[in-house]
Amino acid sequence: MSRFRTFPKGGIHPQDYKEATCNKEIQNASLSSIAVVPLSQHIGAPCECLVKKGDLVEEEQVIGKAGGFVSANIHSPVPGEVKEIKKIFLPNGIAVDAVVIEMQGEFKRLGKETTPADWNSMSNEEIAAKISEMGIVGQGGATFPTHVKLSLPKGKVCETFIINAVECEPYLTSDHRVMLEKADEVLEGIKIVQRLLNPGKTVIGIEANKMDAVEHLQSLISTKGYDMEVMPLEVKYPQGAEKNLIKAVTGKEVPSGQLPLEVGVINANVGTCLSIYEAVVFSKPVIERIVTVSGGAIKNPSNLKARVGTSFRTLIEDCGGFSEEPVKVIAGGPMMGFTVYDLDTPVTKGTSGILALTAKEIKAAKPTACLSCGRCISACPMGLNPTKIYKYVDFNMSDEAAAAGLMDCVECGSCSFMCPAHIPLVQGFRGGKKVIRKNSMKKAGK
């Protein structure tokens, strides 16, 4: 029995493949001459474009204004000239407008010293406004606008603030490196959020395969006398999924269709906490992030600090290019990421990794008929019956799929990973959810 906490249902133990990058310091990515900046890099309404072809923009200038409360500003990652506004496809298949900027002119921040602000002298309203203005979103993959998450509705209380530093996806180590190299800044970001939320308890959840980060943070917290706890967790996927992490840390279960705040919890990714610190202390918007570039087809796997809008191709070239032709290139992790077919796909606020995988790593096989083995049921961390739901989706029985719990699926890929018949379960679930959402909008008259 593990001495570390975890969630009780399902879960799997894929090989983590983190050794290629976990002990390498973060490097700066190249600045490419062209930045392609999507106007939708978050959950919620796309941004309103504030620039047009021919405009000159400054580094950090707002080029996309939040399209509503659940939205996030987008800033120019480089100074330059707007060459065009064009449609591009994001890795998840959604078509969005993007601002194409040709780099030229003087940088506002790069290579220059900036004076830190004393956030302790700022009001909560000023801090919240700064987080909103700087376009902070969740950097664990969900990209939910952070100012929305940190806005407590009237009558609600945050009993537990959880910092998600689990990073359970194979290959990815960007959060791990951030904790080792930017720990002071991360902890300061957590302190800022504590000011806003006034939580009863603050817990940093980290999988036990990153004990160097656990010990480093524990030492700093003890030295500084901060009111927060580091909790090592069992190495089990998907430990970092929001509801599973809450169950592991607090023992509470978020009800179906409800948000974590219903059980008094708010989560934030460790990279998001770093961005909050930079936004409040240095008025720095999210114009760059740490990206893990790895996989068996990458010559020199690394963690790179890359500007938003930089192409995947540029980052791969920074890592020495391909050692062999990859079978698949993935944006994000191998379990929940999306396959990309265009290496000119740009880095966004939510790009945690770029993986170039070989045939040996993919182990592709053609789907066969369901064997009724039950492995998908045993693996599901949400306690669902994936094969049953998939059959409903496959036969366009969306109401039955919803009743069987389709919308509770977190798309972690555990069922697909364990399926000996190689059925594309998660892809089916994603399609089924789109149908249900469309039907709901039709019923609502939208």
CORQUIZI-V291022 format. One record per residue. SS is DSSP state (a for helix, b for strand, c for the rest). PSI is psi in degrees with one decimal (999 if undefined). Layout:
[[SS & PSI] [SS & PSI]]
This chain:
[[c & 135.2] [c & 144.0] [c & -3.2] [c & 151.7] [b & 155.0] [c & 178.6] [c & 152.0] [c & -29.4] [c & 135.7] [c & -148.3] [c & 155.5] [b & 172.1] [c & 72.0] [c & 154.9] [c & 136.7] [c & -22.0] [c & 30.2] [c & -13.2] [c & -20.8] [c & -23.7] [c & -13.4] [c & -22.0] [c & 11.6] [c & 134.8] [c & 152.5] [c & 134.7] [b & 155.7] [b & 132.1] [c & 160.2] [c & 151.5] [c & 111.7] [c & 157.5] [c & -21.0] [b & 129.9] [b & 127.9] [b & 108.9] [b & 104.2] [b & 145.7] [c & 8.5] [c & 101.5] [c & 32.5] [c & 162.2] [b & 133.9] [c & -166.0] [c & 136.8] [c & 158.7] [c & 154.8] [b & 123.0] [b & 128.8] [c & 1.1] [c & 166.5] [c & 168.5] [c & 133.0] [c & -15.6] [c & 144.3] [b & 131.2] [b & 152.5] [c & 158.1] [c & 131.3] [c & 4.1] [c & 140.8] [b & 119.8] [b & -13.7] [b & 116.5] [b & 134.6] [c & 132.6] [c & 11.9] [c & -175.4] [c & -44.7] [c & 79.7] [c & 174.5] [c & 135.9] [c & 150.7] [b & 134.8] [b & 154.7] [c & 125.8] [c & -17.5] [c & 159.2] [c & 148.8] [b & -165.0] [b & 135.5] [b & 114.2] [b & -33.2] [b & 162.4] [b & 118.8] [b & 162.6] [b & 135.8] [b & 163.6] [b & 129.9] [c & 164.1] [c & -27.9] [c & 4.6] [c & -1.1] [c & 133.7] [b & 129.3] [b & 160.0] [b & 145.9] [b & 143.0] [b & 122.0] [b & 117.8] [b & 126.2] [b & 119.7] [b & 129.7] [c & 157.8] [c & -172.2] [c & 139.3] [c & 143.1] [c & -37.3] [c & -37.5] [c & 123.2] [c & 7.5] [c & 149.3] [c & 142.7] [c & 147.2] [c & 124.3] [c & 146.2] [c & 150.0] [c & 97.0] [a & -19.5] [a & -23.2] [a & -2.6] [c & 150.0] [c & 163.4] [a & -37.1] [a & -39.7] [a & -39.8] [a & -47.1] [a & -40.0] [a & -37.6] [a & -41.7] [a & -41.6] [a & -47.1] [a & -36.9] [c & 1.8] [c & 35.5] [c & 133.6] [b & 163.7] [c & 125.0] [c & 12.9] [c & -3.7] [c & -30.9] [c & -28.4] [c & 36.8] [b & 133.0] [b & 124.0] [a & -35.0] [a & -28.4] [a & -46.4] [a & -35.1] [c & 2.1] [c & 98.6] [c & 122.8] [c & 155.2] [c & 130.8] [c & -8.8] [c & 146.0] [c & 138.0] [c & 106.1] [c & -38.1] [b & 124.8] [b & 117.9] [b & 127.3] [b & 118.0] [b & 100.0] [c & 26.8] [c & -49.2] [c & 64.3] [c & -14.5] [c & 137.4] [c & 153.2] [c & -39.3] [c & 131.7] [c & 13.2] [a & -42.7] [a & -38.1] [a & -48.4] [a & -36.5] [a & -42.4] [a & -33.6] [a & -35.5] [a & -21.0] [c & 33.9] [a & -42.7] [a & -43.8] [a & -39.8] [a & -46.5] [a & -36.6] [a & -39.3] [a & -39.2] [a & -40.0] [a & -39.6] [a & -44.1] [a & -36.9] [a & -36.9] [a & -42.0] [a & -40.1] [a & -26.5] [c & 55.2] [c & 152.9] [c & -29.9] [b & 143.1] [b & 124.6] [b & 130.6] [b & 111.6] [b & 122.2] [b & 132.7] [b & 147.9] [a & -0.5] [a & 8.7] [a & 49.6] [a & -24.0] [a & -38.1] [a & -40.5] [a & -50.5] [a & -37.6] [a & -46.7] [a & -41.0] [a & -41.3] [a & -45.4] [a & -41.5] [a & -42.2] [a & -43.8] [a & -42.0] [a & -12.1] [c & 32.3] [c & 148.8] [c & 75.3] [c & 158.2] [b & 141.1] [b & 124.1] [b & 107.9] [b & 138.3] [b & 156.0] [c & 143.8] [c & 99.1] [c & 129.2] [b & 138.9] [c & 78.2] [c & -29.9] [c & -5.0] [c & 136.7] [a & -52.6] [a & -34.1] [a & -38.3] [a & -42.3] [a & -42.9] [a & -41.9] [a & -42.2] [a & -43.1] [a & -18.9] [c & -1.5] [c & 149.0] [c & 125.0] [c & 123.6] [c & 152.3] [c & 129.9] [c & 1.7] [c & 164.1] [c & 158.8] [a & -29.4] [a & -20.5] [a & -23.2] [a & 19.8] [c & 23.9] [b & 141.7] [b & 134.0] [b & 151.7] [b & 139.0] [b & 151.8] [a & -36.4] [a & -33.9] [a & -39.7] [a & -37.1] [a & -43.7] [a & -36.3] [a & -44.2] [a & -48.8] [a & -35.4] [a & -46.8] [a & -40.4] [a & -35.2] [a & 7.4] [c & 40.8] [c & 119.9] [c & 172.3] [c & 90.6] [c & -2.1] [b & 161.6] [b & 167.4] [b & 130.5] [b & 128.5] [b & 122.0] [b & 111.5] [b & -170.4] [c & 157.9] [c & -18.4] [c & 2.2] [b & 129.4] [c & -46.6] [c & 79.7] [c & 138.6] [b & 166.2] [b & 124.6] [b & 137.5] [b & 109.2] [b & 143.6] [b & 141.3] [c & 138.5] [c & -10.5] [c & 139.0] [b & 150.8] [a & -37.5] [a & -43.5] [a & -44.6] [a & -37.4] [a & -40.7] [a & -35.8] [a & -26.0] [c & 19.6] [c & 2.8] [c & -162.3] [b & 137.1] [c & -22.0] [c & 163.0] [c & 122.4] [c & 149.6] [c & -31.6] [b & 138.8] [b & 128.7] [b & 136.8] [b & 118.5] [c & -152.5] [c & 168.4] [c & -19.7] [c & -41.5] [c & 0.9] [c & 179.8] [b & 138.2] [b & 135.2] [b & 146.6] [c & -2.2] [c & 113.6] [c & -6.2] [c & 5.1] [c & 132.3] [b & 152.8] [c & 137.1] [c & 180.0] [c & -25.9] [c & 7.3] [c & 101.7] [c & -26.4] [b & 157.0] [b & 115.4] [b & 128.0] [b & 107.0] [b & 145.5] [c & 170.4] [a & -36.8] [a & -36.9] [a & -35.8] [a & -42.4] [c & 50.3] [c & 149.0] [c & 154.2] [c & 141.8] [c & 145.5] [c & -177.8] [c & 149.1] [c & 135.1] [c & -2.9] [c & 37.8] [c & -22.1] [c & 4.1] [a & -35.9] [a & -35.6] [a & -42.9] [a & -32.0] [a & -22.5] [c & 119.6] [c & -11.0] [c & 1.4] [c & 27.8] [c & 172.8] [c & 87.2] [a & -40.9] [a & -36.5] [a & -45.5] [a & -40.9] [a & -40.4] [a & -40.2] [a & -45.6] [a & -43.5] [a & -29.6] [c & 18.9] [c & 33.5] [c & 71.3] [a & -37.2] [a & -42.3] [a & -37.8] [a & -41.8] [a & -43.0] [a & -29.2] [c & -1.2] [c & 18.0] [a & -41.8] [a & -11.8] [a & -11.8] [c & 132.3] [c & 4.8] [c & 38.6] [c & -21.3] [c & 4.2] [a & -39.7] [a & -45.1] [a & -38.6] [a & -37.5] [a & -12.3] [c & 114.9] [c & -13.9] [c & -3.2] [c & 36.7] [c & 133.4] [c & 69.6] [a & -50.2] [a & -41.5] [a & -39.9] [a & -41.6] [a & -40.2] [a & -43.3] [a & -41.6] [a & -38.9] [a & -39.1] [a & -41.0] [a & -45.0] [a & -42.4] [a & -41.1] [a & -43.0] [a & -38.4] [a & -39.9] [a & -36.2] [a & -43.1] [a & -33.1] [c & -6.1] [c & 24.5] [c & 999]]
